Amino acid sequence: MFYFLEFDTLRIPEEKTDIVVCGSGIGGLTVALTLKELGLNPLLLTRGIGNTYYSQGGIACAVGEGDSPELHFVDTIRAGRNLNDPHAVRILVDEGLFSIVKLERWGVSFDKDDKGYITTTEGGHSVARVLKVKDYTGRAIYSSLWRKLKEYGVPVVEGELQEILGDDRVEGILVTVEGKLRVIRLKALVLATGGAASIFRYTTNPSKARGDAIGIAMRKGIKIRNPEFIQFHPTVFKDSNLLISEAVRGEGAFLVDDRGERFVNELEPRDVVARAIYRKMKEGKRVFLDMRRLGEKIKLEERFPTIFSFLREKGFDPYKDLIPVNPAAHYFIGGIDVDMFGRTIMEGLYAVGECACTGVHGANRLASNSLLEGIVFGIRTAYRIYMDISRLRFSEKRFVFRKEKTVKRDLDFERVREKLWLLMGVEREGDDLKTLLEDMDKVTDTAPYWEPTVENRRILDLLLIARACTYCAYNRKESRGVHYRKDFPYEREEFRKDSYYSLSVL
Ligand SMILES: Cc1cc2nc3c(=O)[nH]c(=O)nc-3n(C[C@H](O)[C@H](O)[C@H](O)COP(=O)(O)OP(=O)(O)OC[C@H]3O[C@@H](n4cnc5c(N)ncnc54)[C@H](O)[C@@H]3O)c2cc1C
């Protein structure tokens, strides 16, 4: 629909490769490794480490005694408040087992004892079904898959996707490598660029997982689905993005306010606990996690090595000190609308992982289902590309884009992040959302004419996502899952349907 950067492909260095996988989290790495095993030759483009690396809790899969895919299915739909696509959930829970085996074959070694896999429980799971590698499951997965990628000889380009070339089909991409523009002609592009929870002032997401590629796809006319559903994690070390896993509360840590009083059942679902903390903070109070009593029964440095060492680095001793926490935007439930094989409506464009919406999570993600989604749907996407690639063609077309006029960017996105947190965060209200939309519309009209720099491109794409989230949050006049409207604090049957957003709504 529209480009942002100015370019003439005739004047930019160009290369050609069949398939580019953009993103090196669980989604992208799974697609790349599976394609390679199928005899294809993908190229991996990445701007660095994303959310996968920071995942602590684990990956859900019905492998234990007394568990079954049916039970996992029921828990997932219950958490998602019946907005899930049952077909997608069925796939997730049925194919989970194969995916876990695949991860092990690629070198991940989940915690085991002499009875087999050690599984833990997390909010919403009716049995212990979360496989883990201590408290650094994501890092263990990332490191093994990355090692495998190197072993398979998959070429990696460190760079950033800027534009997708083509209208009805993907004909190439524009990327920056060391600050310089390059064109890559390709037949298939897989977006595995992670979620966009970082549009909020407080977030658990690292800086490379900014989600702006969802905006790039939106500018191609691709629909996004359910962007109003953003999961907030209740306990993040104050003003940082270090998440303090709910397993810590599961072990018995308390939440207290500045008078030392408990104010919520710590084991309520994430959205309930996050709202209780948020309300305390709105009253001007501070909130702390009290882990001191855990020290009596477990060795914190052994059970939670990552959290323990981070807190010590910050000068906190969890055996003695109260740990200041706040909620933060954590997981982007919606995303690029895809089918069960990662396909979008644009020929040759696929999406997988947190940037995509398969419908598995509904209105709330069941904890530890997202790593599973990345691998299950990553494998399916690779198989689909295997089938499609023989009919996809390279394009030789010249693409040129120049702006008729340019204007200076008059937007500080940090202020947007602040406002999103206050008005579109843990609690929402119709009038606030309307004001927010009106404010955004004042800039979205001129934003396409901002000077064509990479930084402006990133901000424009984040702004497009922020508008999509706000627009759909405004129109969903009910509370469901993680979407909480103070003016409609209940579910309404007529809203039990997906939201879709495309730039034509602008
Ligand atoms: C702190 C934390 C803890 C979590 N714990 C768990 C857990 O225990 N269990 C669970 O199931 N889920 C957990 N999650 C969620 C889970 O980590 C993510 O949903 C999942 O890892 C997403 O994987 P992904 O491959 O889609 O994206 P990511 O892992 O985020 O990777 C995105 C990739 O895309 C690249 N990229 C982005 N934009 C561009 C661009 N324009 N050009 C080039 N490259 C780009 C990034 O550099 C990165 O390589 C957690 C998330 C966080 C933040």
The ligand as a Gaussian input file, in Angstrom:
#p B3LYP/6-31G(d) Opt

LIG

0 1
 C       11.152000     -12.197000      29.579000
 C       10.296000     -13.141000      28.808000
 C       10.018000     -14.404000      29.313000
 C        9.213000     -15.298000      28.587000
 N        9.002000     -16.554000      29.082000
 C        8.320000     -17.447000      28.325000
 C        8.178000     -18.800000      28.748000
 O        8.672000     -19.186000      29.787000
 N        7.487000     -19.646000      27.940000
 C        6.930000     -19.260000      26.749000
 O        6.311000     -20.085000      26.064000
 N        7.054000     -17.985000      26.336000
 C        7.750000     -17.083000      27.079000
 N        7.883000     -15.800000      26.635000
 C        7.352000     -15.452000      25.311000
 C        8.266000     -16.067000      24.240000
 O        9.605000     -15.825000      24.604000
 C        8.038000     -15.462000      22.875000
 O        6.689000     -15.442000      22.558000
 C        8.778000     -16.251000      21.790000
 O       10.094000     -16.486000      22.182000
 C        8.748000     -15.466000      20.502000
 O        9.585000     -16.089000      19.581000
 P        9.722000     -15.483000      18.128000
 O       10.631000     -16.381000      17.377000
 O        8.398000     -15.214000      17.567000
 O       10.395000     -14.031000      18.336000
 P       11.684000     -13.538000      19.114000
 O       12.333000     -14.593000      19.899000
 O       11.297000     -12.286000      19.820000
 O       12.677000     -13.165000      17.940000
 C       12.410000     -12.110000      17.043000
 C       13.574000     -12.004000      16.094000
 O       13.249000     -11.105000      15.033000
 C       14.337000     -10.204000      14.830000
 N       13.809000      -8.987000      14.205000
 C       12.790000      -8.200000      14.620000
 N       12.576000      -7.215000      13.742000
 C       13.500000      -7.352000      12.758000
 C       13.802000      -6.620000      11.570000
 N       13.111000      -5.542000      11.196000
 N       14.825000      -7.054000      10.798000
 C       15.553000      -8.155000      11.156000
 N       15.297000      -8.891000      12.269000
 C       14.288000      -8.488000      13.055000
 C       14.915000     -10.026000      16.220000
 O       16.224000      -9.522000      16.154000
 C       14.843000     -11.467000      16.738000
 O       15.921000     -12.214000      16.238000
 C        8.667000     -14.892000      27.343000
 C        8.931000     -13.613000      26.861000
 C        9.745000     -12.750000      27.564000
 C       10.028000     -11.386000      27.002000

